[in-house]
């Protein structure tokens, strides 16, 4: 299904839903409705005297040349994709580590996306590059029209800086691909009828030879129509070459197969492991991260553990006979946030009560690995990216890594570290985009309906008191095992915190703050626990006089948009503003719209009566229809994007339309571009952010005085 299509509806569904026509994304009537709503919303928000200074300040932050350029190593170069005021679509560029150390590195432009878009008269948005090592000259560049997930893929020469005439080229689709060698690709894309899953992702992988048409590519792997998607990963490390194909049977489970050559024929060898465990190979080793308990030889490893074994054990020994070495075992307050691999060591990022710690592990011939805590900033959020390139025979950066450190009030710093020592070289530091003097951060815990302690962060503005009168914005997500750890919110710090707004982040169940168990406690039949947790945090803010309902607003996007819709209807008395972004809202039809079928592992199947009995109790679009006439609801602003081909814009459209039909006056704004991120460039992003913050200040600000002018 493309993003321009609506899912078919049964006659009874059409009769029950008068707004199905709004699912026709590019339909003339639907777009006319969108433009009318956009005009009405802009008339209310854009004319506010706060809008222009907010928008301009946000654009200045987003375009700031003082931001840290995020880099990825390819051979001797560090590549970066960069947007600013002069390059709104962006530059793909590179430099050397020696240059990157300088305050003003000399960058070499590889591809100017603004120039390309102008020359080709296309609204290109950068979606990444897959380059073939060890020289990384040949690259497969993915370009999106307007920010959609679907991309066009074209082969590019990073030395001549030209697209290769007659090179590999894929038309627009949600493709997945990898290099087999210089002249061969593994390609998963839309090959025509029957080649996609119910979720709209590729179901078939083919081997495609250079110089032949895509139609001549040979099928090497297939999944089922009911799978989420298929994938391929090619490890070209000398001496440890492996190609692994996978079938994602749902969002959290996958079957994996190793490509082996036997008697001159390619065969697929199943890799026997728990289907919900994540497997990665590291030369002769295999690492297994568990999402459910695993018992082997009388020992049970808990979900959230990281185990090591040999690749031979993983691929050739029966699961019950494998020998595992535990590298990380979770506790109630510590979970594994991620890991990174150098040539000789493993770097663990550990979430400790929603703040990051680092550990360095060194393999030993037998027994436990050597373990060394790394001295790093705490509390806050740390990110590790190793620089080792396993395709190089000798690698001077084999044990080097980049470390980012950030918290709510401290902008990001980027340091160059090396295993075996805590000494690091600060490479870059982001500027302070707002004055944090007098501001403070506090972590508190609310008690949910089942007595679970739910952590949340409060970012206090200067001089705020617990008098129940602070304009407060509560943010949440609570899904797909995604953790909300501290970040430097330059935007909200400027247009919210610097003007007296309290910012709160709720670490509710459904997220990944405490590992798989925290997530699994609030999925499917238990999804309501996410909403209970969020409501508990809101009630705690009121009870402890951080704010009061008149001054309390909430914000969330995607799954967090579903959270907004659910709690808005369950506890309308608690909130006075709801910013609901790129949301899921019609949970009766989410699995029929675009990528929605892939999320049944999180929510369940609404076509299953038992699942629907649960979902129907919180699905905002249906719950809204059942409200007694005249039920007060808080003011809401829905935002989405026409080009969002992940979460269908019909969710937000239909919810707004139903609210209007029932006598409410929601605000609605749909960016015609932008994809699931909502905006295609910084100008659009600043504009949409400003609309949201003006809405929040109009509803939550002191009615006796307007917010101070944005400096």
Secondary structure as UniProt FT lines:
FT   TURN            3..4
FT   HELIX           11..16
FT   TURN            18..19
FT   HELIX           20..23
FT   TURN            25..26
FT   HELIX           28..45
FT   TURN            46..47
FT   HELIX           49..62
FT   TURN            65..66
FT   STRAND          72..74
FT   TURN            75..76
FT   STRAND          77..84
FT   TURN            85..86
FT   STRAND          87..95
FT   HELIX           97..100
FT   TURN            103..104
FT   STRAND          108..112
FT   HELIX           113..120
FT   STRAND          124..131
FT   TURN            133..136
FT   STRAND          138..145
FT   TURN            146..147
FT   STRAND          151..157
FT   TURN            158..161
FT   STRAND          162..163
FT   TURN            165..166
FT   STRAND          169..173
FT   STRAND          176..181
FT   TURN            182..183
FT   STRAND          184..188
FT   TURN            193..194
FT   TURN            198..199
FT   STRAND          204..209
FT   TURN            210..211
FT   HELIX           214..216
FT   STRAND          218..222
FT   TURN            225..226
FT   STRAND          229..235
FT   TURN            238..239
FT   STRAND          242..248
FT   STRAND          254..262
FT   TURN            263..264
FT   STRAND          265..271
FT   TURN            275..276
FT   STRAND          278..282
FT   TURN            283..284
FT   STRAND          285..289
FT   STRAND          294..296
FT   TURN            297..298
FT   STRAND          299..301
FT   TURN            303..304
FT   STRAND          306..310
FT   HELIX           311..316
FT   HELIX           319..321
FT   STRAND          325..328
FT   STRAND          334..341
FT   STRAND          345..352
FT   STRAND          356..362
FT   STRAND          370..374
FT   STRAND          381..386
FT   TURN            390..391
FT   TURN            396..399
FT   STRAND          400..406
FT   STRAND          413..418
FT   TURN            419..420
FT   STRAND          424..429
FT   TURN            437..438
FT   STRAND          440..447
FT   TURN            449..450
FT   STRAND          453..460
FT   TURN            462..463
FT   STRAND          472..475
FT   TURN            480..481
FT   HELIX           490..495
FT   HELIX           497..499
FT   STRAND          502..506
FT   TURN            509..510
FT   TURN            513..514
FT   HELIX           516..520
FT   TURN            521..522
FT   HELIX           524..526
FT   HELIX           528..543
FT   TURN            544..545
FT   HELIX           549..551
FT   STRAND          552..557
FT   HELIX           559..570
FT   HELIX           572..574
FT   STRAND          577..581
FT   TURN            587..589
FT   HELIX           590..592
FT   HELIX           594..599
FT   HELIX           600..603
FT   TURN            606..607
FT   HELIX           609..615
FT   TURN            616..618
FT   HELIX           620..626
FT   TURN            629..630
FT   STRAND          636..641
FT   TURN            642..643
FT   HELIX           650..661
FT   TURN            662..663
FT   STRAND          667..671
FT   HELIX           675..677
FT   HELIX           682..700
FT   TURN            703..704
//
